[in-house]
Amino acid sequence: MIANALLGATVVMMALAFFVLQETRFLIPYKPLLPHYSRLIWTYTGTLFVNLFALMYLFARRFFLKDTGRKLAHVEKQIRTADTVSEDLSSRIEE
């Protein structure tokens, strides 16, 4: 789940970076001033990436792990009964 959130945040950041670079061509004459503001730009970019990662991670937990505990409890209850479909798992648990 963390890898999916990381991948999603990276893809969104790359798309956003390409869009911003395309739209700010008019700033090319000010390229010598870029090193002066590079720390501020990297700080903003890093903060945006962390926030995107957190948003995607929360989205994944909210929608992809919905009712996981209840589902696992149901599966465990089925395994612990004697007349289960998976008798092999039941015998392993009883050992």
C-alpha positions in Angstrom: 0.0 0.0 0.0 2.9 2.3 0.8 4.5 1.5 -2.6 1.2 2.3 -4.4 0.9 5.7 -2.6 4.6 6.4 -3.4 4.1 5.6 -7.0 0.9 7.6 -7.3 2.5 10.7 -5.6 5.6 10.4 -7.9 3.4 10.2 -11.0 1.3 13.2 -10.0 4.5 15.2 -9.1 6.1 14.4 -12.5 2.9 15.4 -14.4 2.7 18.6 -12.3 6.4 19.4 -13.0 6.0 18.9 -16.7 2.9 21.1 -16.8 4.6 23.9 -14.7 7.8 23.7 -16.9 5.6 24.0 -20.0 3.6 26.9 -18.7 6.6 29.0 -17.4 8.7 29.3 -20.5 8.4 33.1 -20.2 10.7 32.9 -17.2 13.7 31.6 -19.2 15.4 35.1 -19.2 15.5 35.0 -15.4 17.4 31.7 -15.2 20.4 33.3 -13.5 18.2 34.1 -10.5 17.2 30.5 -10.1 20.1 29.4 -7.7 19.0 32.2 -5.3 15.5 30.7 -5.0 16.4 27.0 -5.4 16.2 26.2 -1.7 12.7 27.7 -1.5 11.6 25.9 -4.6 12.9 22.5 -3.3 11.3 23.1 0.1 7.9 23.8 -1.5 8.3 20.8 -3.8 9.2 18.4 -1.0 6.3 19.6 1.1 3.9 19.2 -1.8 5.3 15.7 -2.4 4.9 14.7 1.3 1.3 16.0 1.3 0.4 14.2 -1.9 1.9 11.0 -0.5 -0.1 11.3 2.7 -3.3 12.0 0.8 -2.8 9.0 -1.5 -1.9 6.8 1.5 -5.1 7.9 3.4 -7.2 7.4 0.2 -5.8 3.8 -0.2 -6.4 2.9 3.5 -9.9 4.4 3.4 -11.2 2.7 0.2 -9.0 -0.4 -0.3 -8.9 -1.6 3.3 -12.6 -0.9 4.1 -14.0 -3.4 6.7 -10.9 -5.5 6.6 -11.1 -6.5 10.3 -14.7 -7.6 10.0 -13.8 -9.7 6.9 -10.9 -11.3 8.6 -12.9 -12.1 11.6 -15.5 -13.8 9.4 -12.9 -15.9 7.6 -11.4 -16.9 10.9 -14.8 -17.9 12.2 -15.4 -20.0 9.1 -12.0 -21.7 9.5 -12.6 -22.6 13.2 -15.9 -24.4 12.5 -15.7 -28.1 12.0 -17.7 -28.3 8.7 -15.7 -25.8 6.7 -14.8 -25.8 3.1 -11.1 -25.5 3.9 -10.6 -28.5 6.2 -6.8 -28.4 5.6 -6.6 -24.9 7.1 -8.8 -26.0 10.0 -6.5 -28.9 10.8 -3.4 -26.7 10.6 -5.0 -24.3 13.1 -5.9 -27.0 15.6 -2.3 -28.3 15.6 
